[in-house]
Amino acid sequence: MFTHLIQQFKDAQTVAAAAYGAVAQAERDAFTDGRTEYSAMDARSEYKVERELEKFCSRLVSRLVMEASRKFAPAGGRIEIDSAHETDRFGLDVGGALRKGHLPDLDGFWKHLEQTFGGEAGEQVAFEQAAKALIDGFWLKPDTEIKRTSSAMILEKRVSSEASFRSKGEREVHYHSQSSVYATFQGLATSTDKHGFGALANSLRNFSINHLTFSTRENLLSPDWRL
């Protein structure tokens, strides 16, 4: 399913090597009376070919992890999968396998991802990660008191801001705080979606902090939330 892609790549390398060799020979034939070792043809070393193959395999592994994150996440949710952790758990060593002359077992690795994150397991992982994003994002502790009104909960998140160079007199969220804001909003979206608030989840999920400018303590309004 996926491992055969590695063999196809190796076959392509073999064909390419033969084609490059033919060009190199044609160049030598064209300069039969030449007295220099200079060649316009840049011969590909064995090391370079091996590195090229290993890089291709590693990128395939990354793509499998990305596909698992997309495919096994609950509707409207997301899963963060630690590629290094999962390859270690499965025992996938791309470089080691290639040095032994073996094809890395990508088919087996994909089955491992399916068993680990497929079905209800993936949903559980997504909700656990969403909960952690909220705990970390809002610095929640077991004894944290959450303010409530008759129609809403009030959660406080502190972020750094800086003067905006796009809009004079305005501010924007500091670059180093943007990833934290994004993760928190995604956690909120997954959590609210789980509890049946689809419209609110979509609004949170589609909110973008990039290039957002504001005045100090200015409220940003949405039909379902206020920032």
C-alpha positions in Angstrom: 0.0 0.0 0.0 2.7 2.5 1.0 5.9 0.4 1.2 5.8 -0.2 -2.6 6.3 3.6 -3.1 9.8 3.1 -1.8 10.6 0.4 -4.3 9.2 2.6 -7.1 11.5 5.4 -6.0 14.5 3.0 -5.9 13.6 1.8 -9.4 13.4 5.4 -10.6 16.9 6.1 -9.1 18.2 3.1 -11.1 16.7 4.3 -14.3 18.0 7.8 -13.7 21.5 6.5 -13.0 21.5 4.7 -16.3 20.4 7.8 -18.1 23.0 10.0 -16.4 25.6 7.4 -17.3 24.6 7.5 -20.9 25.0 11.3 -21.0 28.4 11.0 -19.4 29.5 8.5 -22.0 28.2 10.6 -24.8 30.2 13.6 -23.5 33.4 11.5 -23.4 32.7 10.4 -26.9 32.2 14.0 -28.1 35.6 15.1 -26.6 37.7 12.1 -27.6 40.8 14.3 -28.2 40.4 16.2 -24.9 43.3 16.5 -22.6 41.4 17.5 -19.4 39.6 15.5 -16.8 36.9 18.2 -16.6 33.4 17.0 -17.3 30.2 19.0 -17.6 28.4 16.0 -16.2 28.1 16.0 -12.4 28.2 12.3 -11.4 25.9 11.4 -8.6 27.8 9.7 -5.8 26.5 6.6 -4.0 26.2 8.6 -0.8 24.0 11.2 -2.4 21.7 8.6 -3.9 21.4 6.9 -0.4 20.6 10.2 1.2 18.0 11.0 -1.4 16.3 7.7 -0.7 16.4 8.1 3.0 15.0 11.7 2.7 12.1 10.4 0.5 11.3 7.6 3.1 11.4 10.1 6.0 9.0 12.4 4.2 6.7 9.5 3.5 6.6 8.8 7.2 5.7 12.4 7.9 3.0 12.3 5.3 1.5 9.2 6.9 1.4 10.9 10.3 -0.3 14.0 8.7 -2.8 11.7 7.0 -3.6 9.9 10.3 -4.0 13.3 12.0 -6.6 14.3 9.4 -8.4 11.0 8.9 -8.8 9.8 12.5 -9.7 13.1 14.1 -13.4 13.5 15.1 -15.6 15.7 12.8 -14.5 19.2 13.3 -11.7 18.2 15.7 -8.0 17.6 15.3 -5.3 15.2 16.6 -1.7 16.1 17.2 0.5 13.0 16.6 4.1 12.9 17.8 5.8 11.3 14.8 9.1 10.5 16.7 7.1 8.9 19.5 5.0 6.7 17.3 7.9 5.6 15.1 9.7 4.6 18.3 6.7 2.7 19.6 6.4 0.8 16.4 10.1 0.3 16.0 10.4 2.0 12.6 14.0 3.0 11.9 14.2 4.3 8.3 17.9 4.7 8.2 18.7 1.4 9.9 16.4 -0.5 7.5 17.9 1.0 4.4 21.4 0.4 5.6 20.5 -3.3 5.9 19.1 -3.3 2.4 15.5 -3.6 3.6 12.5 -1.4 2.7 11.1 0.4 5.8 7.8 -1.2 6.8 5.4 1.7 6.1 2.4 -0.6 5.7 3.0 -1.9 9.2 3.5 1.6 10.5 0.2 2.7 9.0 -1.6 -0.2 10.6 -0.1 0.9 13.9 -1.5 4.4 13.4 -4.9 2.9 12.6 -4.9 0.8 15.7 -3.7 3.6 17.9 -5.9 6.5 16.6 -8.7 5.0 14.6 -12.3 5.0 15.7 -13.2 5.9 19.3 -9.5 5.9 20.2 -8.9 8.9 17.9 -11.9 10.7 19.4 -10.6 10.1 22.9 -7.2 11.4 22.0 -8.6 14.5 20.4 -10.8 15.3 23.4 -7.9 14.7 25.8 -5.7 17.0 23.8 -8.4 19.6 23.7 -8.8 19.5 27.5 -5.0 19.9 27.9 -5.1 22.9 25.5 -7.7 24.6 27.7 -5.9 23.8 30.9 -2.6 25.1 29.6 -4.2 28.0 27.7 -6.2 29.4 30.6 -3.8 28.2 33.3 -6.6 26.2 34.9 -6.0 24.4 38.2 -8.3 22.1 40.3 -9.1 25.1 42.5 -9.5 27.7 39.8 -12.7 29.6 40.1 -14.4 30.1 36.8 -16.7 33.2 36.5 -20.1 32.5 35.2 -23.1 34.6 34.1 -26.6 33.6 33.3 -25.6 32.9 29.7 -21.8 32.5 29.6 -18.6 31.4 31.2 -15.7 33.9 31.5 -12.2 32.5 30.9 -9.1 34.7 31.2 -6.1 34.2 29.0 -3.0 36.5 29.2 -1.1 37.1 26.0 1.7 39.5 25.0 0.9 42.3 22.6 2.9 44.8 20.7 2.4 48.0 18.7 1.1 47.3 15.2 3.3 48.5 12.4 0.2 48.2 10.0 -2.2 50.4 12.0 -0.9 53.4 13.9 -2.1 53.5 17.5 -3.4 49.9 17.3 -1.9 46.8 18.9 -1.6 43.2 17.8 -0.9 39.9 19.5 2.8 39.3 19.8 4.2 36.6 17.4 5.3 34.3 20.3 1.7 34.3 21.7 -0.1 33.6 18.5 0.5 29.8 18.6 -0.8 29.6 22.1 -4.0 31.6 21.2 -4.5 29.3 18.2 -4.1 26.1 20.2 -6.5 27.4 22.9 -9.2 28.3 20.3 -8.8 24.9 18.7 -9.3 23.3 22.1 -12.4 25.4 22.7 -13.7 24.4 19.3 -13.3 20.7 19.8 -14.8 20.9 23.3 -17.9 22.9 22.3 -18.4 20.7 19.2 -18.4 17.6 21.4 -21.2 19.2 23.6 -23.4 20.0 20.7 -22.6 23.7 20.0 -21.7 23.3 16.4 -22.1 26.9 15.3 -19.9 28.1 18.2 -17.3 25.5 17.4 -17.1 26.7 13.8 -16.9 30.3 14.8 -14.0 29.5 17.2 -12.3 27.2 14.6 -12.4 29.8 11.9 -11.1 32.7 14.1 -7.7 34.0 13.0 -5.4 35.9 15.1 -3.0 36.8 12.2 -3.0 40.5 11.4 -5.7 41.2 14.0 -5.3 44.7 15.4 -7.1 46.2 18.4 -7.2 48.9 20.9 -6.3 48.2 24.5 -9.1 46.1 26.2 -11.3 46.5 23.1 -14.0 43.9 22.8 -14.2 41.7 19.7 -17.7 40.5 19.2 -19.0 37.3 17.6 -22.6 36.0 17.6 -21.5 33.3 20.1 -18.6 34.7 22.0 -16.8 37.9 23.0 -13.1 38.5 23.2 
